[in-house]
Amino acid sequence: MIPLILALALQDTPASGSGGVSVQAFRVTEHIEIDGLLDEAAWASAAPASGLRQREPDEGAPATEDTIIRVLYDYDTLYVGVLALDREPARVISRILQRDTLMQQAGDNSFQFAGDDTIALILDPFQDHRNAFLFATNPNGAEFDALVTDESPVLNVDWRGIWRVAARRTRDGWSAEFAIPFRTLRYPKDASGRAWGFNVERLIRRKNEDTLWAGWSRAQGGLHRVSQAGRLEGLRGLPRSTFNIEVKPYGLAGVTQPPSPDGQAQPSEGQWRLGADAKWEIQPGLVADAAVKPDFAQVEADDQVVNLTRFELYRPEKREFFLENAGFFDFGTRGSYETPPFLMFFSRRIGIAGTDEVPVLGGVRVSGRTGRQTVGFVDVVTDSASGGPRTNFGALRYKRDLGDRSYVGVMVTDRHASGNAETDLGVDASIWATPVLQLEGFAARTSKSGAFPDSAYRVSAQYQGFPVYLSGEFLKIGPGATTGMGFVTRTDIRRTDGKAQYTFLPHVLGLRSFTPFVGGQYLTRVNGEKQDTNWYSGFALTWDSGESLSVTHVRGISVLDGGFALADRVPIAPGYYVLRDTEISASSSPKRSVTASAQVSLFDNWGGRLSTVSVALQLRADTHWSISLSEARSQASMPGGSFIASVTALRLGWTPTTRLTAATYLQYNSLTRRFVANFRADFIHHPGSDLFVVFNEERGTEAAPSLLVDRGFAVKLNYLLRL
């Protein structure tokens, strides 16, 4: 298999972008006022780029509304100006002002545009055809940024760059000005005169029309397909900082009130902390981060979830120190519409034990590009807490480019505590054999003190064409393949999966697409003992208006060699069970001021029925206010018992300006009788610098619903210094 992969990789040819489109950057000396209006004389002097084409609904057709792009730069900043012309300017949709909400995560972990007209652009300074910076805005000037890693649609939306944008509605549509400091971008030492990868996407929400300057093909396109981008040329004399160092000291003051097990209020405890984060660009494209006593007080509370499976829940990382270039550390498989089957590195293993926070004493991280290599290194020390000893976490990631879009890589993780060590080693590869055929694989060896080493591996193939999509994979995870720093949903398995789908474009009854699909999974223990088998079929519908509906029906068997407690309360006995599951999902168009979605699951397994109904409603009353309400209600009726559980969540958001956001998040879990409240305000008082005000309260246990479990209030101030 490996020789075949290498041979195919060597056959890769450099990406041609999309027809070789390019735009010339124009150097300026005059001041550019970032007000959303392209009224300076320099904008008229810059060469325009236009000719966006549709990805949806009519692939390859010219956009129904013109978009004109110009690029300027001076001694320290790159400027991108976009005229989004529209013959019906009053119908342009713009309700979002809050930062980082212009795109939303879908069920398959990819990101899609939310409900507004949007302009997004990517920059690939290394022109490595796989990694890029993404920036987006809407007619309100809302900010969105993310990192694209290895052309994955799973964006790192938690990355936060330092840049500015402004937008204005005009009588001809709307316009936007992006101002991106070169220090925010990483680019090679010899970048002067070299072309950068560059692409622009525009969403006209009332038409649900998606257009791109390059890479508009449904099969090979999309903004995340960096290899299909056009070129930005003419950048010369780019700046280099003397020290390339950023320091962000912080101070925190707050109070906490500990639990009251006897029902009596406990005295509050004051908190005073100082710390700092630092960033150093060691060489162009390679960045070192260091943190001393980092604090994560501003991180929003996790969503309340009732675990209706027999496996551990997966929760996303939200802490800033672990977010930049986080995709570089991906090793394994995240799966699709499931918890990740196998990840060698999962940063929430660091500084979090169950639901308790473990103090992080400090850490160092190095990540970035050097030549045709992608490298990542992290080393973090946590203090003793929650019954655990002081622990050192280390990880090393290396990937080498093959051809234009492929790579081979290696990863090592090591966790040391009180003489006990867990060291894991793996190699992986991603090969684009053709523009639409991707081959992937990894092999990992895990070891743990007092246990025999074990292994995990996976091979897969995806034909990502249009209208045909095909995928198949084989995954093996040994009985002892537990990782010291990773996430493993289930061990002792051999799993074979396959899926096929075809997309029709009927253009009748307002339908935009009809996608039927079939698939299945066969799972055994490593010794061949049969465990689970299922096959599924279904379809997905989308309308021109933006509404969607999908239906999936699953049939199969499930074998439990050992019992477990469903939702930690209803015993499920070992045995052989017949499985049937019907899932229906529907959502209204995101272009509406009031949006709704619903999911229904009727799951027959383990000798009983588990039904779940989830509904969500969101109202954007105007640009500054948003309200969302959701409820997930589950009812289980099993031979060993039954229960009804509801998780209700209310989120109130207020965004008076792009620099100030406040949100209140309230959650109640009826099963555990747990109430969680979180208030968070963020004022960006200086680019890259924040003032946070945070309040958290948690109440309730099954025995005492009003019992105070935790309460805290904190004010945190940081300030970014660039040297």
MOCOR-V577097 format. One record per pair of residues at least 24 apart in sequence whose C-alpha atoms are under 10 Angstrom apart, sorted by the first residue. I is the first residue (numbers start at 1). GAP is how many residues later the second one is. Records with the same first field share a line. If there is no record, write none. Layout:
I->GAP  GAP
This chain:
1->440  458
2->427  439
5->401  403  424  425  426  427  428  434  435  436
6->396  397  400  401  402  423  425  427
7->424  426
8->394  395  398  423  424  425  426  431
9->392  393  394  395  396  397  398  399  420  421  422  423  424  425
10->392  393  394  396  421  423
11->391  392  393  421  422  423
12->390  391  392  393  394  419  420  421  422  423
13->390  391  392  421  422
14->114  115  213  389  390  391
15->113  114  211  212  213  214  388  389  390  420
16->113  211  212  213  214  215
17->112  180  181  182  197  198  204  208  209  210  211  212  213  214
18->181  195  196  197  198  199  202  203  209  210  211  212  213
19->195  196  209  210  211
20->194  208  209  210  211
21->28  29  30  177  178  192  193  208  209  210  211
22->27  173  174  175  176  177  191  192  207  208  209  210  211
23->24  25  26  27  46  47  48  172  175  176  207  208  209  210  211
24->24  25  46  47  48  171  207  208  209  210  211
25->45  46  47  48  53  54  55  207  208  209  210  211
26->44  45  46  47  48  52  53  207  208  209  210
27->44  45  46  47  48  51  52  207  208  209  210
28->44  45  46  47
29->44  45  46
30->44
31->43
32->40  41  42  47  145  147
33->133  144  146
34->45  47  130  131  132  133  142  143  144  145
35->106  129  130  131  132  133  140  141  142  143
36->45  46  47  103  104  105  129  130  131  132  133  134  138  139  140  141  142
37->44  45  46  129  130  131  132  133  137  138  139  140
38->32  42  43  44  45  129  130  137  138  139
42->28  29  30
43->26  27  28  29  36  37  38
44->26
45->25  27
46->24  25  26  35
47->24  25
48->33  34
49->33  164
50->32  33  150  162  163
51->160  161  162  163
52->148  149  150  158  159  160  161  162  163  164
53->148  149  156  157  158  159  160  161  162  163  164
54->147  148  149  155  156  157  158  159  160  161  162  163  164
55->146  154  155  156  157  160  161  162  163  164  166  167
56->147  151  152  153  154  155  156  160  161  162  456  488
57->150  151  152  153  154  448  450  455  456  487
58->151  152  153  447  454
59->151  152  157  158  159
60->151  152  155  156  157  158
61->150  155
62->149  150
63->139  141  146  147  148  149  150
64->140  143  145  147
65->108  137  139  144  146
66->107
67->52  106  107  108  133  134  135  144  145  146
68->107  145
69->106  107  131  144
70->107
71->106  107  161  162  163
72->107  162  163
73->106  107  108  109  161  162  163  165
74->107  108  161  162  163  164  165
75->106  107  161  162  163  164  165
76->103  104  105  106  107  161  162  163  164  165
77->86  101  102  103  104  105  106  107  161  162
78->85  100  101  102  103  104  107  157  160
79->85  86  98  99  100  101  102
80->41  85  96  97  98  99  100
81->84  85  86  94  95  96  97  98
82->37  38  85  92  93  94  95  96  118  120
83->36  84  85  87  89  90  91  92  93  94
84->33  34  35  55  85  86  88  89  90  91  92  118  119  120
85->84  85  86  87  88  89  90
86->84  85  86  87  88  118
87->84  85  86
88->83  84  85
89->80  81  82  83  84  85
90->79  80  81  82  83
91->26  82  113  114  115
92->24  25  26  46  47  77  81  82  112  113  114  115
93->24  25  45  46  47  111  112  113  498  499  500
94->24  44  45  46  47  48  75  111  497  499  528  529
95->43  44  45  47  496  497  498  525  526  527  528  529  530  531
96->41  42  43  44  45  46  47  524  526  527  528  529  530  559  562
97->40  41  42  43  44  45  46  525  526  527  528  529  557  558  559  560  561  562  563  564
98->42  43  44  45  46  525  526  527  528  555  556  557  558  559  560  561  562  563  564
99->38  42  43  44  45  46  556  558  559  560  561  562
100->35  36  37  42  43  44  45  46  57  58  59  60
101->36  41  42  43  44  56
102->34  35  36  40  41  42  43
103->33  41  42  43  52  54
104->53
105->48  49  50  52
106->48  231
107->229  230  231
108->45  46  226  227  228  229  230
109->44  45  46  225  226  227  228  229
110->42  43  44  45  226
111->41  42  43  44  45  46  113
112->41  42
113->90  92  97  477
114->89  91  475  476  477
115->88  89  90  91  93  431  474  475  476  477  478  480
116->24  87  88  89  90  92  474  475  476
117->57  85  86  87  88  89  90  91  92  93  474
118->24  83  84  85  86  87  92
119->56  57  81  82  83  84  85  92  93
120->24  25  79  80  81  82  83  92  103
121->24  57  77  78  79  80  81  91  92  102  103
122->24  25  26  74  75  76  77  78  79  101  102  103  104  107
123->24  25  62  73  74  75  76  77  103  106  107  108  109
124->24  61  62  63  71  72  73  74  75  102  103  105  106  107  108
125->60  61  62  63  66  69  70  71  72  73  106  107  160
126->60  61  62  63  64  65  68  69  70  71  158  159  243  244  245  246
127->60  61  64  67  68  69  70  71  99  100  102  104  105  277
128->68  69  98  99  241  243  244  245  273  276  277
129->67  68  96  97  98  99  100  275  276  277
130->67  94  95  96  97  98  271  274  275  276
131->66  93  94  95  96  194  196  197  238  243  274
132->53  54  65  66  91  92  93  94
133->26  28  51  52  53  65  91  93
134->27  64  65  66  89  90
135->26  28  29  30  43  45  65
136->29  40  42  64  65  66
137->28  29  30  39  40  41
138->27  28  29  30  31  36  37  38  64  65
139->27  28  29  30  31  34  35  36  37
140->25  26  27  28  29  34  36  483  517  518
141->24  25  26  27  34  35  36  37  516  517
142->24  25  515  516  517
143->35  515  516
146->178  179
147->77  176  177  178  179  180
148->75  76  77  78  177  179
149->75  76  77  176  177  178  179  181
150->74  75  76  77  177  178  255  256  257  280
151->71  72  73  74  75  76  77  254
152->72  73  74  175
153->69  70  71  72
154->70  173
155->69  171  172
156->167  168  169  170  171
157->166  167
158->159  160  161  162  164  165  166  167  168
159->159  161  162  163  164  165  166  167
160->24  160  163  164  528
161->24  163  526  527
162->525  526  527
163->524  525
164->523
165->493
166->492
181->58
182->56  57  58  59
183->56  57  58  61  98  539
185->99  100
186->95  97  98  99  100  101  182  183
187->51  96  97  98  99  182  183
188->95  96  97  98  181  182  183
189->49  51  94  95  96  181
190->46  47  48  94
191->44  45  46  47  93
192->41  42  43  44  45  46  47
193->40  41  42  43  44  45
194->37  38  39  40  41  42
195->35  36  37  38  39  40
196->33  34  35  36  37  38  39
197->29  30  31  32  33  34  35  36
198->25  28  29  30  31  32  33  34  35
199->24  25  26  27  29  30  31  32  33
200->29  30
204->387
205->340  341  384  385  386  387
206->338  339  340  383  384  385  386
207->337  338  339  384
208->335  336  337  338  381  382  383
209->335
217->248  249
218->246  247  248  249
219->216  217  244  245  246  247  248  249  250
220->215  216  244  245  246
226->179
227->177  178  208
240->44
241->40  481  482
242->481
243->37  38  39  479  480
244->35  36  37  38  39  40  43  478  479
245->33  34  35  36  37  42  43  44  476  477  478
246->31  32  33  34  35  43  474  475  476  477
247->29  30  31  32  33  42  43  44  471  472  473  474  475  476
248->27  28  29  30  31  43  440  441  469  470  471  472  473  474
249->25  26  27  28  29  42  43  45  440  468  469  470  471  472
250->24  25  26  27  44  45  439  440  441  466  467  468  469  470
251->24  25  44  440  464  465  466  467  468
252->43  45  440  441  462  463  464  465  466
253->460  461  462  463  464
254->43  439  440  441  458  459  460  461  462
255->440  456  457  458  459  460
256->439  440  441  454  455  456  457  458
257->440  451  452  453  454  455  456
258->450  451  452  453  454
259->439  440  448  449  450  451  452
260->447  448  449  450
261->443  446  447  448
262->445
263->441  443  444  445
264->443  444
265->442  443
266->442
268->443  444
269->443
270->442  443  444
271->441  442  443
272->442  443  444
273->443
274->442  443  444
275->87  443
276->86  442  443  444
277->44  85  86  87  441  443
278->86  442  443  444
279->85  86  87  443
280->86  443
281->85  86  87
282->84  86
283->85  86  87
284->84  85  86  87
285->82  83  84  85  86  89
286->80  81  82  83  84  88  89  90
287->37  38  78  79  80  81  82  89
288->76  77  78  79  80  88  89  90
289->32  33  35  74  75  76  77  78  89
290->31  72  73  74  75  76  88  89  90
291->30  69  70  71  72  73  74  89
292->68  69  70  71  72
293->66  67  68  69  70  88  89
294->25  26  27  65  66  67  68  69
295->24  25  26  64  65  66  421
296->24  25  61  63  64  420
297->383  395  396  397  398  399  415  416  417  418  419
298->381  382  383  384  393  394  395  396  397  416  417  418
299->379  381  395
300->363  364  365  378  379  380  394  396
301->364  365  366  375  376  377  378  379  395
302->53  365  374  376
303->344  346  362  363  364  373
304->343  344  345  363  364  365  370  371  372
305->262  327  341  342  343  362  363  364
306->260  261  262  326  327  328  339  340  341  363  364  365  366
307->259  260  261
308->257  258  259  260  302  304  326  328
309->255  256  257  258  259
310->179  180  253  254  255  256  257  258  262
311->28  177  178  179  253  255
312->27  175  176  177  178
313->26  27  174  176
314->24  25  26  32  34  173  174  175
315->24  31  33
316->30  31  32
317->29  30  31  32
318->29  30
319->28  29
321->42  43  44
322->25  26  28  43  56
323->24
324->41  43  44
325->41  42  43  50  51
326->41  50
327->49
328->39  40  41  46  47  48  49  69  70  71
329->38  45  46  47  48  49  66  67  68  69  70  82
330->67  81
331->66  78  79  80  81  95  96  97  98  111  112  113  155
332->94  95  96  108  109  110  111  112  124  125  126  154  155  156
333->107  108  109  124  125  142  155
334->153
338->151
339->148  149  150  151
340->147  148  149  150
341->134  136  146  147  148  149  150
342->102  114  115  116  133  134  135  139  140  141  144  145  146  147  148  149
343->140  142  143  144  145  146
344->51  67  68  69  80  81  82  100  101  102  138  139  140  141  142  143  144
345->49  50  51  52  66  67  68  69  79  138  139  140  141  142
346->137  138  139  140  141  142
347->46  138  139  140
348->137  138  139
349->44  135  136  137  138
350->30  31  32  41  42  43  65  135
351->29  30  31  32  34  40  42
352->30  33  34
353->32  33  34  35
354->32
356->29  30
357->28  29
358->24  25  26  27  28  30  32
359->24  25  26  31
360->24  30  31
361->29
363->29  30  31
364->30
365->29  30  31
366->30  31
367->29  30  31
369->29  30
370->30
371->29  30
372->27  28  29  30  31  35
373->25  26  27  28  29  34  35  36
374->24  25  26  27  33  35
375->24  25  34  35  36
376->35
377->34  35  36
378->35
379->34  35  36
380->35
381->34  35  36
382->35
384->33
388->29  30
389->27  28  29
390->26  27  28
391->24  25  26  27  28  29  30
392->24  25  26  29
393->24  29  91  92
394->29  91
395->28  29  30  90
396->29
397->29  30
398->29
399->28  29  30
400->29
401->28  29
402->27  28  29  30
403->28  29
404->27  28
405->25  26  27  28  30  33
406->24  25  26  27  32  33  34
407->24  25  33
408->32  33  34
409->33
410->32  33  34
411->33
412->32  33  34
413->33  70  71  72  73
414->33  34  69  70  71
415->33  68  69  70
416->33  68
419->30
420->28  29  30
421->26  27  28  29  63
422->24  25  26  27  28  29  31  60  61  62  63
423->24  25  26  30  60  61  62
424->24  29  30  31  57  58  59  60  61  62
425->30  58
426->29  30  31
427->30
428->29  30  31
429->30
430->29  30  31
431->30
432->29  30
433->28
434->29
435->28  29  30
436->26  27  28  29  30  33
437->24  25  26  27  28  32  33  34
438->24  25  26  33
439->24  32  33  34
440->33
441->32  33  34
442->33
443->32  33  34
444->33  37  39
445->33  36  37  38
446->32  34  35  36  37  38
447->33  34  35  36  37
448->32  33  34  35  36
451->29
452->28  29
453->25  26  27  28  29
454->24  25  26  27  28  29
455->24  25  26  27  37
456->24  25  26  35  36  37  38
457->37
458->36  37  38
459->37
460->36  37  38
461->37
462->36  37
463->37
465->37
466->35  36  37  38
467->34  35  36  37  38  48
468->32  33  34  35  36  47
469->30  31  32  33  34  48
470->28  29  30  31  32  47  49
471->26  27  28  29  30  48
472->24  25  26  27  28  47  48  49
473->24  25  26  48
474->24  47  48  49
475->48
476->47  48  49  50
477->48  49
478->47  48  49
479->46  47  48
491->34  35
492->32  33  34  35
493->30  31  32  33  34  35  36  37  38  39
494->28  29  30  31  32  33  34  35  36  37
495->26  27  28  29  30  31  36  37  38
496->24  25  26  27  28  37
497->24  25  26  37  38
498->24  37
499->36  37  38
500->37
501->36  37  38
502->37
503->36  37  38
504->37
505->37
507->36  37
508->35
509->34  35
510->32  33  34  35
511->30  31  32  33  34  35  36  37
512->29  30  31  32  33  34  35  36
513->27  28  29  30  31  35
514->25  26  27  28  29  35  36
515->24  25  26  27  35
516->24  25  34  35  36
517->35
518->34  35  36
519->35
520->34  35  36
521->35
522->34  35
523->35  36
524->35
529->30
530->27  28  29
531->26  27  28  29  30  45
532->24  25  26  27  28  44  45  46  47
533->24  25  26  45  46
534->24  44  45  46
535->45
536->44  45  46
538->44  45  46
540->44  45  46
541->45
542->44  45  47
543->45  46
544->45
545->43  44  45  46  47
546->41  42  43  44  45  46
547->39  40  41  42  43  44  48  49  50
548->37  38  39  40  41  49
549->35  36  37  38  39  48  49  50
550->33  34  35  36  37  49
551->31  32  33  34  35  48  49
552->29  30  31  32  33  49
553->27  28  29  30  31  48  49  50
554->25  26  27  28  29  49
555->24  25  26  27  49
556->24  25  49
557->48  49
558->47  48
559->47
560->46
565->75
566->70  72  74  75  76  77
567->69  76  78  104  105
569->71  72  73  74  102
570->66  67  68  69  70  71  72  73
571->67  68  69  70  71
572->34  35  36  66  67  68  69
573->33  34  66  67
574->32
575->31  32
576->29  30  31
577->27  28  29  30  31
578->26  27  28  29
579->24  25  26  27  28  29  30
580->24  25  29
581->24  28  29  30
582->29
583->28  29  30
584->29
585->28  29  30
586->29
587->28  29  30
588->29
590->28
592->26  27  28
593->25  26  27  28  29  33
594->24  25  26  27  33  34
595->24  25  33
596->32  33  34
597->33
598->32  33  34
599->33
600->32  33  34
601->33
602->33
603->33
604->32  33  34
605->33
606->32  33  34
607->30  31  32  33
608->28  29  30  31  32  33  34
609->26  27  28  29  30  33
610->24  25  26  27  28  32  33  34
611->24  25  26  33
612->24  32  33  34
613->33
614->32  33  34
615->33
616->32  33  34
617->33
618->32  33
619->33
620->33
623->31  32  33  34
624->29  30  31  32  33  34  37
625->27  28  29  30  31  37  38
626->25  26  27  28  29  37
627->24  25  26  27  36  37
628->24  25  37
629->37  38
630->37
631->36  37  38
632->37
633->36  37
634->37
643->28
644->26  27
645->24  25  26  27  28
646->24  25  26  27
647->24  25  26  27  28
648->27
649->26  27  28
650->27
651->27  28
652->27
653->26  27  28
654->27
655->26  27
657->26
658->25  26
659->24  25  26  27  28  31
660->24  25  30  31
661->31
662->30  31  32
663->31
664->30  31  32
665->31
666->31
667->31
668->30  31  32
669->31
670->30  32  35
671->30  31
672->28  29  30  31  32  33
673->26  27  28  29  30  31  32  33
674->24  25  26  27  28  30  31  32  33  35
675->24  25  26  30  31  32  33  34
676->24  33  34  35
677->34
678->33  34
679->34
680->34
681->34
682->34  35
683->34
684->34  35
685->32  33  34
686->32  33  34
687->32  33
688->30  31  32  33
689->28  29  30  31  32
690->26  27  28  29  30
691->24  25  26  27  28
692->24  25  26
693->24
